Amino acid sequence: MLELRLAVRSLLRQPAFTLAVVSTLGLGMGVTTGFFGVVNALALRPLSGVESQGLVTVHATVHGELAGFSGFSPPTFLDLRERTRSLRRLEAFNGQGFALGEDAGGARRAAATRPDDLLHGE
């Protein structure tokens, strides 16, 4: 308890230092809270309005063998989208891998870009 009193007294004797400490702590907590809010909304929560159990990935095959992950050409995709009867919707995305960090030892992550209407009603 004596150390706490001494700390409070020294902070009260130096108001400029106290203001700098309190401002730095407040700014740090605010930035951390805001950053977590963004990460939570974008990465941690499930997508709203999407039933993830119903999402599937469609791949091309050649003679019954998976043709890699090359995907479909735009005309082929549009044809599939028009003719499919077993899926409610068919959408496209472009997946990419990237490294976090400046060196090659950075953590590998995946990302996907999609048309604006992918997860929204048409």
ZADO-1210 file (C-alpha; in nm, 4 decimals, padded with zeros to 6 digits):
<atoms>
<atom x="00.0000" y="00.0000" z="00.0000" code="MET" pos="1"/>
<atom x="00.2923" y="00.2294" z="00.0695" code="LEU" pos="2"/>
<atom x="00.4186" y="00.1886" z="-00.2882" code="GLU" pos="3"/>
<atom x="00.0792" y="00.2863" z="-00.4274" code="LEU" pos="4"/>
<atom x="00.0717" y="00.6053" z="-00.2177" code="ARG" pos="5"/>
<atom x="00.4227" y="00.6921" z="-00.3289" code="LEU" pos="6"/>
<atom x="00.3282" y="00.6374" z="-00.6958" code="ALA" pos="7"/>
<atom x="00.0186" y="00.8584" z="-00.6655" code="VAL" pos="8"/>
<atom x="00.2166" y="01.1344" z="-00.4920" code="ARG" pos="9"/>
<atom x="00.4874" y="01.1319" z="-00.7570" code="SER" pos="10"/>
<atom x="00.2270" y="01.1486" z="-01.0340" code="LEU" pos="11"/>
<atom x="00.0523" y="01.4400" z="-00.8619" code="LEU" pos="12"/>
<atom x="00.3831" y="01.6286" z="-00.8316" code="ARG" pos="13"/>
<atom x="00.4453" y="01.6020" z="-01.2072" code="GLN" pos="14"/>
<atom x="00.1165" y="01.6835" z="-01.3856" code="PRO" pos="15"/>
<atom x="00.2728" y="01.6958" z="-01.7361" code="ALA" pos="16"/>
<atom x="00.4182" y="01.3471" z="-01.6965" code="PHE" pos="17"/>
<atom x="00.0881" y="01.2247" z="-01.5503" code="THR" pos="18"/>
<atom x="-00.0995" y="01.3665" z="-01.8496" code="LEU" pos="19"/>
<atom x="00.1433" y="01.1960" z="-02.0885" code="ALA" pos="20"/>
<atom x="00.1071" y="00.8599" z="-01.9067" code="VAL" pos="21"/>
<atom x="-00.2723" y="00.8737" z="-01.8897" code="VAL" pos="22"/>
<atom x="-00.2989" y="00.9888" z="-02.2533" code="SER" pos="23"/>
<atom x="-00.0667" y="00.7131" z="-02.3734" code="THR" pos="24"/>
<atom x="-00.2577" y="00.4468" z="-02.1812" code="LEU" pos="25"/>
<atom x="-00.5933" y="00.5786" z="-02.3033" code="GLY" pos="26"/>
<atom x="-00.4772" y="00.5980" z="-02.6634" code="LEU" pos="27"/>
<atom x="-00.3300" y="00.2485" z="-02.6464" code="GLY" pos="28"/>
<atom x="-00.6487" y="00.1020" z="-02.5015" code="MET" pos="29"/>
<atom x="-00.8655" y="00.2858" z="-02.7553" code="GLY" pos="30"/>
<atom x="-00.6588" y="00.1721" z="-03.0533" code="VAL" pos="31"/>
<atom x="-00.6498" y="-00.1858" z="-02.9260" code="THR" pos="32"/>
<atom x="-01.0259" y="-00.1888" z="-02.8729" code="THR" pos="33"/>
<atom x="-01.0909" y="-00.0429" z="-03.2178" code="GLY" pos="34"/>
<atom x="-00.8529" y="-00.2863" z="-03.3862" code="PHE" pos="35"/>
<atom x="-01.0131" y="-00.5826" z="-03.2111" code="PHE" pos="36"/>
<atom x="-01.3564" y="-00.4579" z="-03.3176" code="GLY" pos="37"/>
<atom x="-01.2484" y="-00.4566" z="-03.6825" code="VAL" pos="38"/>
<atom x="-01.0792" y="-00.7989" z="-03.6600" code="VAL" pos="39"/>
<atom x="-01.3803" y="-00.9408" z="-03.4773" code="ASN" pos="40"/>
<atom x="-01.6227" y="-00.8124" z="-03.7403" code="ALA" pos="41"/>
<atom x="-01.4132" y="-00.9248" z="-04.0386" code="LEU" pos="42"/>
<atom x="-01.2424" y="-01.2443" z="-03.9286" code="ALA" pos="43"/>
<atom x="-01.3785" y="-01.3936" z="-03.6086" code="LEU" pos="44"/>
<atom x="-01.7554" y="-01.3763" z="-03.6453" code="ARG" pos="45"/>
<atom x="-01.9320" y="-01.6034" z="-03.8909" code="PRO" pos="46"/>
<atom x="-02.0631" y="-01.4347" z="-04.2038" code="LEU" pos="47"/>
<atom x="-02.4079" y="-01.2909" z="-04.1433" code="SER" pos="48"/>
<atom x="-02.6827" y="-01.4222" z="-04.3646" code="GLY" pos="49"/>
<atom x="-02.4736" y="-01.7123" z="-04.4940" code="VAL" pos="50"/>
<atom x="-02.5350" y="-02.0724" z="-04.4047" code="GLU" pos="51"/>
<atom x="-02.1786" y="-02.2004" z="-04.4157" code="SER" pos="52"/>
<atom x="-02.2956" y="-02.5631" z="-04.4039" code="GLN" pos="53"/>
<atom x="-02.4452" y="-02.5100" z="-04.7490" code="GLY" pos="54"/>
<atom x="-02.1328" y="-02.3692" z="-04.9156" code="LEU" pos="55"/>
<atom x="-01.9567" y="-02.5984" z="-05.1602" code="VAL" pos="56"/>
<atom x="-01.6595" y="-02.5653" z="-05.3941" code="THR" pos="57"/>
<atom x="-01.6918" y="-02.6776" z="-05.7553" code="VAL" pos="58"/>
<atom x="-01.3775" y="-02.7962" z="-05.9378" code="HIS" pos="59"/>
<atom x="-01.3180" y="-02.9001" z="-06.2965" code="ALA" pos="60"/>
<atom x="-01.2333" y="-03.2621" z="-06.3810" code="THR" pos="61"/>
<atom x="-01.0649" y="-03.4124" z="-06.6851" code="VAL" pos="62"/>
<atom x="-01.1522" y="-03.7778" z="-06.7531" code="HIS" pos="63"/>
<atom x="-01.2778" y="-03.8124" z="-06.3956" code="GLY" pos="64"/>
<atom x="-00.9593" y="-03.6710" z="-06.2375" code="GLU" pos="65"/>
<atom x="-00.9421" y="-03.3407" z="-06.0542" code="LEU" pos="66"/>
<atom x="-00.7912" y="-03.0852" z="-06.2926" code="ALA" pos="67"/>
<atom x="-00.6077" y="-02.8971" z="-06.0185" code="GLY" pos="68"/>
<atom x="-00.7251" y="-02.5682" z="-05.8821" code="PHE" pos="69"/>
<atom x="-00.7079" y="-02.3740" z="-06.2058" code="SER" pos="70"/>
<atom x="-01.0775" y="-02.2893" z="-06.1929" code="GLY" pos="71"/>
<atom x="-01.3016" y="-02.2036" z="-06.4847" code="PHE" pos="72"/>
<atom x="-01.2762" y="-01.9507" z="-06.7635" code="SER" pos="73"/>
<atom x="-01.5353" y="-01.6708" z="-06.7409" code="PRO" pos="74"/>
<atom x="-01.7465" y="-01.8104" z="-07.0299" code="PRO" pos="75"/>
<atom x="-01.7444" y="-02.1604" z="-06.8755" code="THR" pos="76"/>
<atom x="-01.8387" y="-02.0201" z="-06.5354" code="PHE" pos="77"/>
<atom x="-02.1252" y="-01.8167" z="-06.6827" code="LEU" pos="78"/>
<atom x="-02.2479" y="-02.1258" z="-06.8667" code="ASP" pos="79"/>
<atom x="-02.2333" y="-02.3331" z="-06.5461" code="LEU" pos="80"/>
<atom x="-02.4127" y="-02.0605" z="-06.3544" code="ARG" pos="81"/>
<atom x="-02.6897" y="-02.0468" z="-06.6133" code="GLU" pos="82"/>
<atom x="-02.7369" y="-02.4248" z="-06.6428" code="ARG" pos="83"/>
<atom x="-02.6979" y="-02.5430" z="-06.2834" code="THR" pos="84"/>
<atom x="-03.0142" y="-02.6857" z="-06.1299" code="ARG" pos="85"/>
<atom x="-02.8808" y="-02.8565" z="-05.8168" code="SER" pos="86"/>
<atom x="-02.7379" y="-02.5397" z="-05.6579" code="LEU" pos="87"/>
<atom x="-02.9377" y="-02.2367" z="-05.5550" code="ARG" pos="88"/>
<atom x="-02.6563" y="-02.0011" z="-05.6607" code="ARG" pos="89"/>
<atom x="-02.3171" y="-02.0357" z="-05.8216" code="LEU" pos="90"/>
<atom x="-02.0586" y="-01.7650" z="-05.7577" code="GLU" pos="91"/>
<atom x="-01.6901" y="-01.7168" z="-05.8381" code="ALA" pos="92"/>
<atom x="-01.3928" y="-01.6160" z="-05.6255" code="PHE" pos="93"/>
<atom x="-01.0223" y="-01.5746" z="-05.6777" code="ASN" pos="94"/>
<atom x="-00.8087" y="-01.7271" z="-05.4026" code="GLY" pos="95"/>
<atom x="-00.4580" y="-01.6064" z="-05.3264" code="GLN" pos="96"/>
<atom x="-00.1913" y="-01.6893" z="-05.0704" code="GLY" pos="97"/>
<atom x="00.0305" y="-01.4304" z="-04.9067" code="PHE" pos="98"/>
<atom x="00.2879" y="-01.4062" z="-04.6304" code="ALA" pos="99"/>
<atom x="00.2602" y="-01.1822" z="-04.3253" code="LEU" pos="100"/>
<atom x="00.5930" y="-01.0247" z="-04.2402" code="GLY" pos="101"/>
<atom x="00.8886" y="-00.8830" z="-04.4233" code="GLU" pos="102"/>
<atom x="01.0883" y="-01.2023" z="-04.4635" code="ASP" pos="103"/>
<atom x="01.0051" y="-01.5363" z="-04.6211" code="ALA" pos="104"/>
<atom x="00.9467" y="-01.6828" z="-04.2749" code="GLY" pos="105"/>
<atom x="00.6250" y="-01.4833" z="-04.2305" code="GLY" pos="106"/>
<atom x="00.3013" y="-01.6612" z="-04.1483" code="ALA" pos="107"/>
<atom x="00.1189" y="-01.7865" z="-04.4588" code="ARG" pos="108"/>
<atom x="-00.2441" y="-01.6822" z="-04.4957" code="ARG" pos="109"/>
<atom x="-00.5073" y="-01.7216" z="-04.7637" code="ALA" pos="110"/>
<atom x="-00.7389" y="-01.4570" z="-04.9017" code="ALA" pos="111"/>
<atom x="-01.0140" y="-01.4527" z="-05.1607" code="ALA" pos="112"/>
<atom x="-01.1597" y="-01.1770" z="-05.3716" code="THR" pos="113"/>
<atom x="-01.5132" y="-01.2021" z="-05.4985" code="ARG" pos="114"/>
<atom x="-01.7737" y="-01.0111" z="-05.6971" code="PRO" pos="115"/>
<atom x="-01.9777" y="-00.7676" z="-05.4851" code="ASP" pos="116"/>
<atom x="-02.2953" y="-00.9770" z="-05.5094" code="ASP" pos="117"/>
<atom x="-02.1379" y="-01.3076" z="-05.3968" code="LEU" pos="118"/>
<atom x="-02.2941" y="-01.3212" z="-05.0515" code="LEU" pos="119"/>
<atom x="-02.5824" y="-01.0807" z="-05.1093" code="HIS" pos="120"/>
<atom x="-02.9139" y="-01.1369" z="-05.2737" code="GLY" pos="121"/>
<atom x="-02.9498" y="-01.0470" z="-05.6386" code="GLU" pos="122"/>
</atoms>
